[in-house]
Amino acid sequence: MKITYTEKNGYLYPDIETPKEPEMSLGAWAARRKNYLMKHRKVMYYNLLTSCELNRHLAEIEKSAQQMMETITEQMVKQEGVTESLKETEPMKWTGLMNSIRQAAREAVLKDLIYS
């Protein structure tokens, strides 16, 4: 392996390139995780970035967060007794319950996956 150099202002700098990570479409959970890592876990962020593992890590977080949201929401819907008949008979109550359930699930995902 031959290393080449570029001269700049009398100094020789090695021409080093990191391998390119494949472009991925990442969602809101991955964006939150990336933002958290950049602000609060800088060493971990730069380790993932320089080892070309950042996008893979963010994709895993995105997938896990979506699955966790679905699982928690389904469990809480069963636990609270929220049904389709409730949706038909009392739509405002159903909406309020579903909003509360989704918010609780969101907070659990943020605490357990994103901000850990």
C-alpha positions in Angstrom: 0.0 0.0 0.0 1.5 3.2 -1.1 0.8 6.5 0.7 0.7 9.7 -1.3 1.1 13.2 0.1 -0.1 16.6 -0.8 2.1 19.7 -0.1 0.4 22.7 1.5 2.2 25.7 2.8 5.5 23.7 2.9 4.0 20.8 4.9 3.3 17.3 3.5 -0.1 15.9 4.4 -1.0 12.3 3.8 -3.9 11.7 1.4 -6.1 9.6 3.6 -9.7 8.8 2.8 -12.2 7.0 5.0 -14.3 4.4 3.3 -17.7 5.8 2.2 -20.7 4.6 4.0 -23.7 3.8 1.9 -26.4 6.5 1.8 -29.4 5.5 3.9 -32.8 7.1 4.5 -33.0 7.5 8.2 -36.1 8.6 10.1 -36.9 10.8 13.1 -35.6 8.3 15.7 -32.2 8.1 14.0 -32.0 11.9 13.7 -32.8 12.3 17.5 -30.1 9.6 18.3 -27.5 11.3 16.1 -28.3 14.7 17.6 -28.0 13.2 21.1 -24.7 11.6 20.3 -23.3 14.7 18.8 -24.2 16.9 21.8 -23.8 14.6 24.8 -21.7 11.5 23.7 -19.1 13.0 21.5 -16.5 10.3 21.9 -19.0 7.6 21.0 -20.2 9.7 18.0 -16.7 10.2 16.6 -15.8 6.5 17.2 -18.8 5.4 15.2 -18.1 8.0 12.6 -14.5 7.2 12.1 -15.1 3.4 12.1 -17.8 3.9 9.4 -20.4 2.4 11.7 -22.5 5.5 12.4 -25.2 4.9 9.7 -25.5 1.2 10.6 -25.9 2.1 14.3 -28.5 4.8 13.4 -30.4 2.3 11.1 -30.5 -0.2 14.0 -31.8 2.4 16.4 -34.5 3.5 13.9 -35.7 -0.1 13.4 -35.6 -0.9 17.1 -37.4 2.3 18.1 -40.2 1.7 15.6 -40.7 -1.9 16.8 -40.6 -0.8 20.4 -43.2 1.9 19.8 -45.5 -0.6 18.1 -45.1 -3.2 20.8 -45.6 -0.8 23.7 -48.6 0.8 22.0 -50.3 -2.6 21.4 -49.6 -3.8 25.0 -51.0 -0.6 26.5 -54.1 -0.6 24.2 -54.9 -4.1 25.5 -54.2 -3.1 29.1 -56.3 0.0 28.9 -59.2 -1.8 27.1 -59.2 0.6 24.1 -61.3 -1.1 21.4 -62.8 -0.3 18.0 -66.2 -0.2 19.6 -65.0 2.6 22.0 -63.8 4.4 18.9 -67.3 4.2 17.4 -69.2 5.1 20.5 -66.9 7.6 22.2 -64.5 9.0 19.6 -63.2 11.8 21.8 -62.4 9.5 24.7 -60.7 7.0 22.3 -58.6 9.8 20.9 -57.5 11.0 24.3 -56.6 7.5 25.4 -54.7 6.8 22.2 -52.8 10.1 22.5 -51.8 9.3 26.1 -50.7 5.8 25.1 -48.6 7.0 22.2 -47.0 9.7 24.4 -46.1 7.1 27.1 -44.7 4.8 24.4 -42.7 7.7 22.9 -41.2 8.6 26.3 -40.2 5.0 26.9 -38.5 4.8 23.5 -36.6 8.1 24.1 -35.5 7.0 27.6 -34.5 3.4 26.7 -33.0 3.8 23.2 -32.4 7.3 22.1 -31.0 8.9 25.3 -29.0 6.0 26.6 
